[in-house]
Amino acid sequence: MKLSGSQIFIECLKEQGVDTIFGYPGGAILNLYDEIYKHSNEIRHILTSHEQGASHAADGYARSTGKVGVCLATSGPGATNLVTGIATAFMDSIPMVAFTGNVGEALLGKDSFQEIDIKGVTMPITKHNFIVKNVEDLAPVIRRAFEIAKSGRPGPVLVDITKNATEPNNKIEYTPVVPNEVKPVTDTIKSEDVKKAVKLISKAKKPIIFVGGGAVLSNASDELKEFAYKVDAPVCDTLMGKGAFSGDEDLYIGMLGMHGTKTANFSVSKCDLLIVVGSRFSDRITGNAKKFATNAKILQIDVDPAEINKNIIVDASVIGDIKEVLKVLNEKIEAGDHTEWKNEVFAMRESMPLTYNKNELTGPFVMEKLNEILSEDDIITTEVGQHQMWAAQFYKYKKPRKLLTSGGLGTMGYGLGACIGAKVANPDKVCVNIAGDGCFRMNMNEIATATRYNIPVIEIIMNNHVLGMVRQWQDLFYGQRYSFTTLNDQVDFAMVAQGMGAKAYVITKPEEVEPTIREAISLNIPVVIECRINSDDKVWPMVAPGSAIADAFDEKDAKEKLG
């Protein structure tokens, strides 16, 4: 059958099982939007308030489901407004396909109205990108884009389509195709690498397992749990690895890195073998790389060979899909017994718990209450800052894909769009976004998206009237010179939320938290809860910039150092 480019676009999305698009229309993609209108009973389109919100929503949809998220924008500023969301997905290896329209092929390179080389702009922040200039190439490119996005190490792919390729009268023969099955990477799992890994594990007296986002992306939770208990080693994780190994397990010792637990940081510094499962050794994890895990042999398991020896030199590695590598290792290794080492680590955990001021309303208190109220299947999204760290520290993620947050890029403004995407993908789950007041200002317009479609997300704002994380650094390392981090002004978040059609609450006391959250859940509508907290609240523990993770300090340590 003969179809236009716009019709082929829809048919290819249906081939790929796409049920939702997040986007914003414009001149260069009018043909696509006209076809979307005709197929609204097959593919849902969510009109966001801003293109960046569309990209974050597609990202949240993808993170919460493991499927490819899809967003759509017009040329010029519409396309560039997707860039931050594409970069966010790229840094965290999230499968997404971003479609942009562009001017007709004849107008390319002439500084035409709303023309931009979005392919060139996004080259460093996509796994791959394409520009489609004729209708014959459209179907093969779309199919290839989805395959690339979800294969191997996932990531975002951009497809830019010139307007002439979507014109209604420009038709070609179209044949439906069943998508290729994307299989996990196993051909790189070498027997000699496995043997070396097994030998290191068998010789270790003080092993630690360190889990990153790769374990989440490969759906390796079951294999990871079996591995951890077979090795008999304590487990720590990254921000991106939350939930791959349940925070309720006895072996779990918390997050590693700049705001990780003292137990995790000190244990990694003392261990003789660090088994790294799907982590890229971010600088926020390692601290001073020269002083990282200096007593340990390091075994790294990763799907991407480019990550081996990139940031930290390792002693051994196994390349392949995390789930598949762990299956192999679980068959090869013998059950270990590291009771003495575990007792040492657990004694640290007992003596150095995470603490906070329980006499007033704080971010950690709110997160602990959420942990009590929500089920293990509900979803937390966050913005970036102190509230993000509290969400990582004080909420116990028992399953993967339940914390959606911008780890690599650290995108303020990510969370609300991602929460909307997650709720659309998981309508039966409670979806809560944790924000700071600075972050809420960056994406508050997406509350209008939630109310437009009655997407019942809950937005909790930790309002301390400052840019909290930046202020924390200014307080500790910049002589308390609070340069442009104070946000005391006339903005009333509750009124803003109500003006966009949401229910709003303001709470100032700990006893108000639980009843307010329970009521918000029961209403099943978009809700904004403003929690007014102290400007001087900090995230503890902390590793100072340039320091080793073994030098992690908490509030008590800081006061002692200051005399």
C-alpha positions as CSV (number, residue, x, y, z in Angstrom):
1,M,0.0,0.0,0.0
2,K,1.1,3.6,-0.8
3,L,1.5,5.9,2.2
4,S,2.8,9.4,2.9
5,G,5.7,10.1,5.2
6,S,3.3,11.1,8.0
7,Q,1.3,7.9,7.6
8,I,4.6,5.9,7.6
9,F,5.6,7.7,10.8
10,I,2.5,6.5,12.6
11,E,2.7,2.9,11.2
12,C,6.3,2.6,12.3
13,L,5.4,3.8,15.8
14,K,2.7,1.2,15.9
15,E,5.2,-1.5,14.7
16,Q,7.4,-0.6,17.7
17,G,4.5,-0.9,20.2
18,V,4.5,2.9,21.0
19,D,1.3,3.8,22.8
20,T,2.3,7.3,24.0
21,I,4.0,10.4,22.6
22,F,5.0,13.5,24.5
23,G,5.3,16.6,22.4
24,Y,4.5,20.1,21.3
25,P,3.4,21.0,17.7
26,G,4.8,23.5,15.3
27,G,4.9,24.4,11.6
28,A,7.6,22.0,10.5
29,I,5.7,19.0,12.0
30,L,2.1,19.9,11.1
31,N,1.9,17.0,8.7
32,L,2.9,14.6,11.5
33,Y,0.4,16.2,13.9
34,D,-2.4,16.0,11.4
35,E,-1.8,12.2,11.2
36,I,-1.5,11.9,15.0
37,Y,-4.9,13.5,15.3
38,K,-6.4,10.8,13.0
39,H,-4.8,8.0,15.1
40,S,-5.5,9.4,18.6
41,N,-7.4,6.2,19.5
42,E,-4.3,4.2,18.9
43,I,-1.4,6.4,20.1
44,R,-2.0,8.8,23.0
45,H,-0.4,12.2,22.6
46,I,0.4,14.3,25.7
47,L,0.8,18.0,25.1
48,T,3.3,19.3,27.6
49,S,3.8,22.9,28.5
50,H,7.3,23.1,27.1
51,E,9.3,20.8,24.9
52,Q,11.8,20.1,27.7
53,G,8.9,18.8,29.7
54,A,8.1,16.4,26.8
55,S,11.7,15.1,26.7
56,H,11.7,14.5,30.5
57,A,8.3,12.9,30.3
58,A,9.5,10.5,27.6
59,D,12.6,9.8,29.8
60,G,10.4,9.1,32.9
61,Y,8.2,6.8,30.8
62,A,11.3,4.9,29.7
63,R,12.9,4.6,33.1
64,S,9.8,3.4,34.8
65,T,9.0,0.7,32.1
66,G,12.2,-0.2,30.4
67,K,10.5,0.6,27.1
68,V,11.6,3.3,24.6
69,G,10.2,6.7,25.4
70,V,9.1,9.0,22.5
71,C,9.0,12.8,22.3
72,L,8.3,15.1,19.4
73,A,9.0,18.7,18.7
74,T,9.1,21.2,15.8
75,S,12.2,22.8,14.2
76,G,14.4,25.5,15.5
77,P,13.6,26.4,19.2
78,G,11.3,23.4,19.5
79,A,14.2,21.1,18.7
80,T,16.7,23.0,20.8
81,N,14.3,22.9,23.8
82,L,14.6,19.1,23.7
83,V,18.4,19.2,24.1
84,T,18.6,19.2,27.9
85,G,16.2,16.3,28.1
86,I,18.2,14.3,25.4
87,A,21.4,15.0,27.3
88,T,19.8,13.9,30.5
89,A,18.8,10.6,28.9
90,F,22.2,10.2,27.3
91,M,24.2,10.6,30.6
92,D,22.0,8.0,32.3
93,S,21.8,5.5,29.3
94,I,18.0,5.8,28.9
95,P,16.3,4.5,25.7
96,M,14.5,7.3,24.0
97,V,13.7,8.4,20.4
98,A,13.3,12.1,19.9
99,F,11.7,13.2,16.7
100,T,12.1,16.7,15.4
101,G,10.7,18.4,12.3
102,N,12.8,20.6,10.1
103,V,12.4,22.9,7.1
104,G,12.1,21.4,3.7
105,E,15.2,20.0,2.1
106,A,15.4,22.9,-0.4
107,L,15.6,25.4,2.5
108,L,18.3,23.7,4.5
109,G,21.5,25.7,5.0
110,K,19.9,29.0,4.1
111,D,19.1,30.3,7.5
112,S,15.4,29.7,6.9
113,F,12.8,30.5,9.5
114,Q,13.1,28.1,12.5
115,E,15.9,26.2,10.8
116,I,18.7,24.7,12.9
117,D,21.1,21.8,12.4
118,I,19.7,19.8,15.3
119,K,21.6,16.7,14.1
120,G,24.9,18.6,14.6
121,V,23.8,20.1,17.9
122,T,22.9,16.7,19.4
123,M,25.8,14.7,18.0
124,P,27.7,14.6,21.3
125,I,24.6,13.8,23.4
126,T,22.9,11.0,21.4
127,K,23.8,7.4,20.9
128,H,23.1,8.1,17.2
129,N,21.2,10.6,15.2
130,F,19.7,10.9,11.7
131,I,18.3,13.5,9.3
132,V,15.6,12.1,6.9
133,K,15.3,14.2,3.7
134,N,13.1,11.9,1.6
135,V,10.2,9.7,2.3
136,E,12.0,6.5,1.1
137,D,14.4,6.6,4.0
138,L,11.8,7.3,6.7
139,A,10.7,3.8,7.7
140,P,14.2,2.2,7.7
141,V,15.6,5.1,9.8
142,I,12.7,4.9,12.4
143,R,13.2,1.2,12.7
144,R,16.9,1.6,13.1
145,A,16.5,4.4,15.7
146,F,14.4,2.2,18.0
147,E,16.8,-0.7,17.6
148,I,19.8,1.5,18.5
149,A,18.0,3.1,21.4
150,K,17.3,-0.2,23.2
151,S,20.3,-2.4,22.2
152,G,23.5,-2.9,24.2
153,R,24.0,0.1,26.5
154,P,20.7,2.0,25.9
155,G,20.5,5.7,25.0
156,P,18.7,8.4,23.2
157,V,18.5,8.6,19.4
158,L,17.4,11.7,17.4
159,V,15.5,11.5,14.1
160,D,15.2,14.9,12.3
161,I,12.7,14.9,9.5
162,T,12.5,17.5,6.8
163,K,9.0,18.8,6.0
164,N,9.0,17.6,2.4
165,A,9.4,14.0,3.6
166,T,6.0,14.2,5.3
167,E,3.9,15.9,2.6
168,P,0.5,14.2,2.1
169,N,0.9,13.9,-1.7
170,N,4.4,12.4,-1.4
171,K,3.6,8.7,-1.2
172,I,5.6,5.5,-1.6
173,E,4.9,1.8,-1.2
174,Y,5.0,0.8,2.5
175,T,5.4,-2.8,3.8
176,P,4.9,-3.5,7.5
177,V,7.9,-5.1,9.3
178,V,8.1,-7.0,12.6
179,P,10.8,-5.4,14.7
180,N,14.0,-7.4,15.2
181,E,14.3,-8.8,18.7
182,V,17.0,-7.0,20.6
183,K,19.0,-9.6,22.4
184,P,21.3,-9.0,25.4
185,V,25.0,-8.7,24.7
186,T,26.6,-12.1,25.4
187,D,29.2,-12.6,22.7
188,T,31.7,-10.4,24.6
189,I,31.5,-12.6,27.8
190,K,34.9,-14.3,27.4
191,S,35.7,-17.5,29.3
192,E,39.2,-16.2,30.3
193,D,37.6,-13.1,31.8
194,V,35.1,-15.2,33.7
195,K,37.9,-17.4,35.1
196,K,39.8,-14.4,36.3
197,A,36.8,-13.0,37.9
198,V,36.0,-16.3,39.7
199,K,39.6,-16.5,40.9
200,L,39.5,-13.0,42.4
201,I,36.1,-13.7,44.1
202,S,37.4,-17.0,45.6
203,K,40.5,-15.4,47.0
204,A,38.8,-12.3,48.5
205,K,38.6,-12.0,52.3
206,K,36.9,-8.6,52.4
207,P,34.7,-8.2,49.3
208,I,32.2,-5.4,48.6
209,I,29.7,-5.4,45.8
210,F,29.1,-2.0,44.3
211,V,25.9,-1.7,42.1
212,G,25.2,1.0,39.5
213,G,22.5,1.8,37.0
214,G,23.5,-0.9,34.6
215,A,22.0,-3.5,36.9
216,V,18.7,-1.6,36.7
217,L,18.8,-1.3,32.9
218,S,19.5,-5.0,32.4
219,N,16.8,-6.1,34.9
220,A,19.3,-8.1,36.8
221,S,17.8,-7.8,40.3
222,D,17.2,-11.5,40.8
223,E,20.6,-12.5,39.6
224,L,22.2,-9.8,41.7
225,K,20.6,-10.9,44.9
226,E,21.7,-14.5,44.2
227,F,25.2,-13.3,43.5
228,A,25.4,-11.1,46.6
229,Y,24.4,-13.9,49.0
230,K,26.6,-16.5,47.2
231,V,29.6,-14.2,47.4
232,D,28.5,-13.3,50.9
233,A,29.4,-9.7,50.6
234,P,28.0,-6.4,51.7
235,V,26.3,-4.3,49.0
236,C,26.4,-0.6,48.3
237,D,25.0,1.3,45.3
238,T,25.0,4.5,43.3
239,L,22.1,6.9,42.9
240,M,21.3,5.3,39.6
241,G,21.5,1.8,41.0
242,K,18.8,2.3,43.7
243,G,16.5,-0.7,43.9
244,A,18.5,-3.1,41.9
245,F,19.4,-4.6,45.3
246,S,16.7,-4.0,47.8
247,G,17.4,-1.4,50.6
248,D,15.7,-3.8,53.0
249,E,18.2,-6.6,52.5
250,D,20.5,-7.4,55.4
251,L,23.6,-7.1,53.2
252,Y,22.7,-3.5,52.1
253,I,24.9,-0.8,53.5
254,G,23.7,2.3,51.7
255,M,24.9,4.6,48.9
256,L,28.5,5.2,48.0
257,G,30.2,8.5,47.3
258,M,29.9,12.2,48.0
259,H,26.7,11.9,50.1
260,G,26.9,8.1,50.7
261,T,26.9,6.5,54.1
262,K,30.0,6.5,56.1
263,T,29.6,2.7,56.2
264,A,29.7,2.3,52.4
265,N,32.6,4.8,52.0
266,F,34.7,3.3,54.8
267,S,34.0,-0.3,53.7
268,V,35.0,0.3,50.1
269,S,38.2,2.0,51.4
270,K,39.0,-1.1,53.5
271,C,37.9,-3.9,51.2
272,D,40.3,-6.2,49.4
273,L,38.0,-6.8,46.4
274,L,35.5,-4.3,45.0
275,I,33.1,-6.0,42.5
276,V,31.6,-3.2,40.4
277,V,28.3,-4.2,38.7
278,G,27.2,-1.7,36.0
279,S,28.7,1.5,37.3
280,R,31.0,4.0,35.4
281,F,32.9,5.3,38.4
282,S,31.5,8.8,38.3
283,D,33.6,11.5,40.1
284,R,30.7,11.8,42.6
285,I,31.3,8.2,43.6
286,T,35.1,8.0,43.6
287,G,36.0,11.3,45.2
288,N,39.8,11.7,44.7
289,A,40.3,8.9,42.1
290,K,43.9,8.4,43.1
291,K,42.8,7.5,46.7
292,F,39.8,5.4,45.7
293,A,39.7,1.8,47.0
294,T,43.5,1.7,47.3
295,N,43.5,-1.6,49.3
296,A,41.3,-3.5,46.8
297,K,41.6,-5.4,43.6
298,I,38.8,-4.2,41.4
299,L,36.6,-6.4,39.2
300,Q,34.3,-4.4,36.8
301,I,31.2,-5.9,35.1
302,D,29.8,-3.7,32.3
303,V,28.1,-3.9,28.9
304,D,30.2,-1.1,27.5
305,P,33.9,-1.8,27.0
306,A,34.6,2.0,26.8
307,E,33.9,2.2,30.6
308,I,36.7,-0.2,31.5
309,N,39.8,1.7,32.8
310,K,38.2,5.0,31.8
311,N,38.0,6.6,35.2
312,I,39.5,3.9,37.5
313,I,42.1,1.3,36.5
314,V,40.7,-2.1,37.2
315,D,42.4,-5.5,37.8
316,A,39.8,-7.6,35.8
317,S,36.6,-7.1,33.9
318,V,33.8,-9.0,32.2
319,I,32.1,-7.3,29.3
320,G,28.4,-8.1,28.6
321,D,24.9,-7.6,29.7
322,I,24.9,-7.5,33.5
323,K,22.0,-10.0,33.8
324,E,23.8,-12.5,31.6
325,V,27.2,-12.1,33.2
326,L,25.8,-12.6,36.6
327,K,24.0,-15.8,35.4
328,V,27.4,-17.1,34.3
329,L,29.2,-16.1,37.5
330,N,26.4,-17.6,39.7
331,E,27.1,-20.9,38.0
332,K,30.8,-20.7,38.4
333,I,31.5,-19.3,41.9
334,E,31.4,-21.3,45.1
335,A,29.4,-20.0,48.1
336,G,31.6,-17.8,50.3
337,D,31.7,-17.2,54.0
338,H,32.8,-13.7,55.0
339,T,31.2,-13.6,58.4
340,E,34.1,-11.8,60.1
341,W,34.2,-9.1,57.5
342,K,30.4,-8.7,57.4
343,N,30.4,-8.3,61.2
344,E,33.0,-5.5,60.9
345,V,31.0,-3.7,58.3
346,F,27.6,-4.2,60.1
347,A,29.2,-2.8,63.3
348,M,30.1,0.3,61.4
349,R,26.5,0.5,60.1
350,E,25.2,0.2,63.6
351,S,27.5,2.9,65.0
352,M,27.2,5.4,62.1
353,P,23.5,5.6,61.1
354,L,22.1,8.4,59.0
355,T,20.7,11.0,61.4
356,Y,18.7,14.3,61.2
357,N,17.0,16.8,63.5
358,K,13.7,15.1,64.6
359,N,12.4,18.2,66.4
360,E,11.3,20.1,63.2
361,L,10.1,19.6,59.7
362,T,12.9,18.3,57.5
363,G,13.4,16.7,54.2
364,P,14.6,13.4,55.7
365,F,11.5,13.2,57.9
366,V,9.3,13.7,54.8
367,M,11.1,10.9,53.0
368,E,10.8,8.5,55.9
369,K,7.1,9.2,56.1
370,L,6.7,8.5,52.4
371,N,8.6,5.3,52.9
372,E,6.1,4.3,55.5
373,I,3.0,5.3,53.4
374,L,3.9,4.2,49.9
375,S,4.1,0.6,48.6
376,E,7.2,-0.9,47.2
377,D,5.7,-0.6,43.7
378,D,5.1,3.2,43.8
379,I,7.4,5.5,42.1
380,I,9.6,8.4,43.3
381,T,11.0,11.0,40.9
382,T,13.2,13.9,42.0
383,E,14.7,17.1,40.8
384,V,18.4,17.7,41.7
385,G,19.9,19.0,44.9
386,Q,19.6,18.4,48.6
387,H,16.1,16.9,48.3
388,Q,17.4,14.4,45.7
389,M,20.1,13.2,48.2
390,W,17.5,12.9,51.0
391,A,15.3,10.9,48.7
392,A,18.3,8.6,48.0
393,Q,19.3,8.3,51.6
394,F,16.1,8.0,53.6
395,Y,13.7,6.1,51.3
396,K,14.3,2.4,51.0
397,Y,13.9,1.3,47.3
398,K,13.0,-2.4,47.3
399,K,12.6,-2.7,43.5
400,P,14.3,-1.2,40.5
401,R,12.8,1.5,38.4
402,K,11.2,3.1,41.5
403,L,13.6,6.0,41.7
404,L,13.7,8.1,38.6
405,T,16.3,10.9,38.9
406,S,18.9,12.7,36.8
407,G,22.2,11.3,37.9
408,G,24.8,12.1,35.3
409,L,23.7,15.5,34.0
410,G,22.1,16.6,37.3
411,T,19.2,18.4,35.6
412,M,17.2,20.8,37.7
413,G,13.7,20.7,36.2
414,Y,13.8,17.0,35.3
415,G,11.5,15.6,38.0
416,L,8.0,16.9,37.3
417,G,8.1,16.0,33.6
418,A,9.5,12.6,34.5
419,C,6.8,12.1,37.1
420,I,4.1,12.8,34.5
421,G,5.7,10.3,32.1
422,A,5.9,7.7,34.8
423,K,2.3,8.1,35.9
424,V,1.1,7.9,32.3
425,A,3.0,4.7,31.9
426,N,2.0,3.3,35.4
427,P,-1.5,4.6,36.0
428,D,-2.0,2.2,38.9
429,K,1.1,3.4,40.8
430,V,1.3,6.4,43.1
431,C,3.9,8.8,41.5
432,V,5.5,11.4,43.7
433,N,8.0,14.1,42.6
434,I,10.4,15.5,45.2
435,A,11.5,19.0,44.4
436,G,13.3,22.0,45.8
437,D,12.0,25.4,45.5
438,G,14.7,26.3,43.0
439,C,13.9,23.3,40.8
440,F,10.1,23.9,41.0
441,R,10.7,27.3,39.5
442,M,12.3,25.7,36.4
443,N,9.4,23.3,35.5
444,M,6.3,24.5,37.5
445,N,4.5,25.0,34.1
446,E,4.2,21.2,33.8
447,I,1.6,21.3,36.6
448,A,-0.7,22.7,33.9
449,T,0.1,19.5,31.9
450,A,-0.9,17.3,34.8
451,T,-4.2,19.2,35.3
452,R,-5.0,19.3,31.6
453,Y,-5.1,15.6,31.5
454,N,-5.9,15.0,35.2
455,I,-2.7,13.0,35.6
456,P,-2.7,12.6,39.4
457,V,0.9,13.2,40.3
458,I,2.0,14.5,43.7
459,E,4.6,17.3,43.8
460,I,6.3,17.8,47.1
461,I,8.4,20.9,47.3
462,M,11.1,21.2,50.0
463,N,11.0,24.9,50.3
464,N,13.9,26.3,52.1
465,H,13.9,29.6,50.3
466,V,17.5,29.0,49.0
467,L,19.3,27.0,46.4
468,G,20.1,24.4,49.1
469,M,22.9,22.3,47.7
470,V,24.8,25.3,46.3
471,R,24.3,27.2,49.6
472,Q,25.6,24.2,51.5
473,W,28.9,24.4,49.5
474,Q,29.0,28.1,50.0
475,D,28.5,27.6,53.8
476,L,31.2,24.9,54.1
477,F,33.8,25.9,51.5
478,Y,33.2,29.6,50.5
479,G,33.2,31.4,53.8
480,Q,29.4,31.7,54.0
481,R,29.3,34.0,51.0
482,Y,25.8,33.3,49.7
483,S,26.2,34.6,46.2
484,F,22.8,34.6,44.5
485,T,21.5,31.5,46.3
486,T,18.8,33.2,48.4
487,L,15.3,32.9,47.0
488,N,13.3,35.0,49.5
489,D,10.7,36.7,47.3
490,Q,7.0,37.1,46.7
491,V,6.3,33.8,44.9
492,D,3.5,31.8,46.5
493,F,3.8,28.2,45.3
494,A,0.4,27.2,46.6
495,M,-1.3,30.0,44.7
496,V,0.7,29.2,41.5
497,A,-0.4,25.6,41.8
498,Q,-4.0,26.5,42.4
499,G,-3.8,28.9,39.4
500,M,-2.9,26.0,37.2
501,G,-5.8,23.9,38.5
502,A,-4.0,21.7,41.2
503,K,-4.9,21.2,44.8
504,A,-2.3,22.8,47.1
505,Y,-1.2,22.4,50.7
506,V,1.4,24.2,52.8
507,I,2.8,22.4,55.8
508,T,5.2,23.6,58.4
509,K,5.1,20.9,61.1
510,P,6.1,17.2,61.2
511,E,2.7,16.1,62.4
512,E,1.1,17.6,59.2
513,V,3.1,15.4,56.8
514,E,1.4,12.0,57.0
515,P,-2.3,13.2,56.9
516,T,-1.5,15.5,54.1
517,I,0.2,12.9,52.0
518,R,-2.6,10.3,52.6
519,E,-5.2,12.9,51.6
520,A,-3.3,13.8,48.5
521,I,-3.2,10.1,47.5
522,S,-6.9,9.6,48.2
523,L,-7.9,12.6,46.0
524,N,-6.4,11.0,42.9
525,I,-5.8,14.5,41.3
526,P,-2.7,16.6,40.7
527,V,-1.6,17.9,44.1
528,V,1.2,20.2,45.2
529,I,2.5,20.0,48.8
530,E,4.8,22.8,49.9
531,C,7.0,21.8,52.9
532,R,8.6,24.8,54.5
533,I,12.0,23.7,55.9
534,N,15.0,25.4,57.4
535,S,17.4,27.2,55.1
536,D,20.4,25.8,56.9
537,D,19.5,22.1,56.7
538,K,22.3,20.1,55.1
539,V,22.9,16.7,53.5
540,W,25.1,14.6,55.7
541,P,27.5,12.8,55.4
542,M,29.7,14.6,52.8
543,V,33.0,14.2,51.0
544,A,34.7,17.5,50.4
545,P,35.8,18.2,46.8
546,G,39.2,16.7,46.0
547,S,39.1,14.4,49.1
548,A,39.0,10.6,49.4
549,I,35.7,8.9,50.2
550,A,37.5,7.6,53.3
551,D,37.4,11.2,54.5
552,A,33.6,11.4,54.6
553,F,32.4,13.6,57.4
554,D,29.1,14.3,59.1
555,E,27.6,17.3,61.0
556,K,29.3,16.2,64.2
557,D,32.7,15.9,62.5
558,A,32.3,19.3,60.9
559,K,31.5,21.0,64.2
560,E,34.6,19.3,65.8
561,K,36.8,20.5,63.0
562,L,35.5,24.0,63.3
563,G,36.2,23.9,67.0
